[in-house]
Amino acid sequence: MSNSMAYPLDSFERWQFKKDNPIPKLRDIPDSPLPDWILPLEDPPEPPRALIHKTFENMFELVCEQISGGDSLDQILNRDPRSPDVGKFIRWVMRDETRKNKYYEAMAIQAEIMLASDMLRIADADESLEDVQRSKLKLETRWKYMAICNRDRFGDKKQVDQNITIDLGDAMEKARSRSRMIDVSPSNRDNDE
């Protein structure tokens, strides 16, 4: 039989061939320089701060509009394909008084919507399989959230107004007159005994 003729290998011959011709493993391949387009990025570069702020400026109006519509900030930013960081966004909002007031206004509108839709729907549920305690927890949680969103309207107000005016000159004169009335000098004590 000639070597050029192909014939089926039995299991021993297959084993012998694999033993004599091992498939190189990835770690056995010598390091060779790879083209730049294949090399993995170590860490993606952080976009410049100005670009992040421009992104936030571009999306701020839409975010406020969606918050006013009833969505949470976390939901809104997670849906955005740019994947903005929630903490950075809130810090950016809080740095400017105008933005902060507009954000708080959107949250106050969200609280009104929550009162009109969620709270009444949960409270008015007729025959629901939901547990009464669970419904109560939902209502309390929403009420606390609404109090955070709009403290003036939904928050517990514990305000103490107190105006006290003290005239220090008059108070000092009264203190002196009281000290004159009670003379506790050592010479007076000796005479009493």
C-alpha positions as CSV (number, residue, x, y, z in Angstrom):
1,M,0.0,0.0,0.0
2,S,1.2,3.4,-0.8
3,N,1.4,6.3,1.7
4,S,-0.6,8.6,-0.7
5,M,-3.7,6.5,-0.4
6,A,-6.1,7.6,2.3
7,Y,-7.5,5.0,4.6
8,P,-9.5,5.2,7.8
9,L,-7.5,5.3,11.0
10,D,-8.4,3.1,13.9
11,S,-8.6,4.6,17.4
12,F,-5.0,3.7,18.2
13,E,-3.7,5.4,15.1
14,R,-5.8,8.5,15.9
15,W,-4.5,8.6,19.4
16,Q,-0.9,8.1,18.1
17,F,-1.3,10.9,15.6
18,K,-2.7,13.3,18.3
19,K,0.2,12.4,20.5
20,D,2.8,13.0,17.9
21,N,1.2,16.2,16.5
22,P,-0.3,18.1,19.5
23,I,-2.5,21.1,18.8
24,P,-0.7,24.1,20.2
25,K,-2.4,25.7,23.1
26,L,-2.8,29.5,23.2
27,R,-0.3,29.8,26.0
28,D,2.2,27.8,23.9
29,I,2.1,30.2,20.9
30,P,5.1,32.6,21.2
31,D,4.3,36.3,21.7
32,S,4.2,38.1,18.5
33,P,3.3,41.8,18.0
34,L,-0.4,42.2,17.2
35,P,-1.8,44.9,15.1
36,D,-3.3,47.8,17.0
37,W,-6.8,47.0,15.8
38,I,-6.7,43.6,17.6
39,L,-5.2,44.8,20.8
40,P,-7.7,45.2,23.6
41,L,-8.1,48.5,25.3
42,E,-6.8,48.5,28.8
43,D,-9.4,50.9,30.1
44,P,-11.6,53.0,27.9
45,P,-10.5,56.6,28.2
46,E,-12.7,58.8,30.4
47,P,-14.5,61.4,28.3
48,P,-13.4,64.9,29.1
49,R,-15.4,66.8,31.8
50,A,-16.6,69.4,29.2
51,L,-18.1,66.6,27.1
52,I,-19.9,65.1,30.1
53,H,-21.3,68.5,31.0
54,K,-22.4,69.1,27.4
55,T,-24.1,65.7,27.4
56,F,-25.9,66.6,30.6
57,E,-27.0,70.0,29.2
58,N,-28.4,68.4,26.1
59,M,-30.4,65.9,28.1
60,F,-31.5,68.0,31.1
61,E,-34.7,69.3,29.6
62,L,-35.8,65.9,28.5
63,V,-35.0,64.4,31.9
64,C,-37.0,67.0,33.7
65,E,-39.9,66.4,31.3
66,Q,-39.8,62.7,31.9
67,I,-39.5,63.1,35.6
68,S,-42.6,65.4,35.4
69,G,-44.3,62.5,33.6
70,G,-43.8,60.1,36.4
71,D,-40.5,58.3,35.6
72,S,-37.7,58.0,38.1
73,L,-34.3,59.5,37.3
74,D,-32.7,56.1,37.5
75,Q,-35.0,54.7,34.9
76,I,-34.5,57.6,32.6
77,L,-30.7,57.5,32.7
78,N,-30.6,53.7,32.3
79,R,-32.7,54.0,29.1
80,D,-30.3,56.6,27.6
81,P,-27.8,55.0,25.2
82,R,-25.0,57.3,26.5
83,S,-25.2,55.6,29.9
84,P,-24.7,58.7,32.0
85,D,-23.8,58.2,35.7
86,V,-26.6,59.0,38.0
87,G,-24.4,60.4,40.8
88,K,-22.5,62.7,38.4
89,F,-25.7,63.9,36.9
90,I,-27.2,64.8,40.3
91,R,-23.9,66.6,41.3
92,W,-24.1,68.5,38.0
93,V,-27.7,69.5,38.7
94,M,-27.0,70.6,42.3
95,R,-24.1,72.9,41.3
96,D,-26.4,75.4,39.6
97,E,-29.3,77.0,41.5
98,T,-31.5,77.4,38.4
99,R,-31.0,73.8,37.3
100,K,-31.6,72.6,40.9
101,N,-34.9,74.6,41.1
102,K,-36.1,73.2,37.8
103,Y,-35.2,69.6,38.9
104,Y,-37.1,70.1,42.2
105,E,-40.1,71.5,40.3
106,A,-40.1,68.4,38.1
107,M,-40.1,66.2,41.2
108,A,-42.9,68.2,42.7
109,I,-45.0,67.6,39.5
110,Q,-44.1,64.0,39.7
111,A,-45.4,63.9,43.3
112,E,-48.7,65.4,42.2
113,I,-49.0,62.8,39.4
114,M,-48.2,60.0,41.9
115,L,-51.0,61.3,44.3
116,A,-53.5,61.5,41.4
117,S,-52.7,58.1,39.9
118,D,-50.8,55.6,42.1
119,M,-52.0,56.5,45.6
120,L,-55.7,56.7,44.6
121,R,-55.5,53.5,42.6
122,I,-53.9,51.6,45.4
123,A,-56.3,52.9,48.0
124,D,-59.4,52.4,45.9
125,A,-58.6,48.8,44.9
126,D,-61.9,47.0,45.4
127,E,-61.4,43.3,45.4
128,S,-57.7,42.7,45.1
129,L,-55.8,39.7,46.1
130,E,-53.1,42.0,47.4
131,D,-52.6,41.9,51.1
132,V,-53.8,44.9,53.1
133,Q,-50.5,45.3,54.8
134,R,-48.7,45.3,51.5
135,S,-51.0,48.0,50.2
136,K,-50.5,50.1,53.3
137,L,-46.7,49.8,52.9
138,K,-47.0,50.9,49.2
139,L,-49.1,53.9,50.3
140,E,-46.7,54.9,53.1
141,T,-43.6,54.5,50.8
142,R,-45.2,56.7,48.1
143,W,-46.2,59.3,50.7
144,K,-42.7,59.5,52.0
145,Y,-41.3,59.8,48.5
146,M,-43.8,62.5,47.8
147,A,-42.8,64.3,50.9
148,I,-39.2,64.3,49.6
149,C,-40.3,65.6,46.2
150,N,-42.5,68.3,47.6
151,R,-42.0,69.1,51.2
152,D,-44.2,72.2,51.3
153,R,-47.3,70.2,50.2
154,F,-46.7,66.6,51.4
155,G,-44.1,66.9,54.1
156,D,-44.7,66.9,57.9
157,K,-44.2,70.5,59.0
158,K,-42.6,70.9,62.4
159,Q,-42.0,74.6,62.4
160,V,-41.4,76.5,65.6
161,D,-41.4,80.3,65.3
162,Q,-40.0,82.0,68.4
163,N,-38.8,85.6,68.7
164,I,-37.0,86.4,71.9
165,T,-35.5,89.8,72.4
166,I,-33.1,90.3,75.4
167,D,-31.9,93.7,76.4
168,L,-28.5,92.9,77.9
169,G,-28.2,96.2,79.6
170,D,-31.5,95.8,81.4
171,A,-30.7,92.2,82.3
172,M,-27.3,93.2,83.8
173,E,-28.9,95.9,85.9
174,K,-31.5,93.5,87.3
175,A,-28.7,91.0,88.1
176,R,-26.8,93.7,90.0
177,S,-29.8,94.7,92.0
178,R,-30.4,91.1,93.0
179,S,-26.8,90.7,94.1
180,R,-27.1,93.9,96.3
181,M,-30.2,92.4,98.0
182,I,-28.2,89.3,99.0
183,D,-25.0,90.5,100.5
184,V,-22.9,87.5,101.3
185,S,-19.7,89.2,102.2
186,P,-17.6,87.7,105.0
187,S,-17.9,90.7,107.2
188,N,-21.7,90.4,107.3
189,R,-21.5,86.7,108.2
190,D,-19.3,87.4,111.2
191,N,-21.7,90.0,112.7
192,D,-24.7,87.6,112.5
193,E,-23.0,85.0,114.6
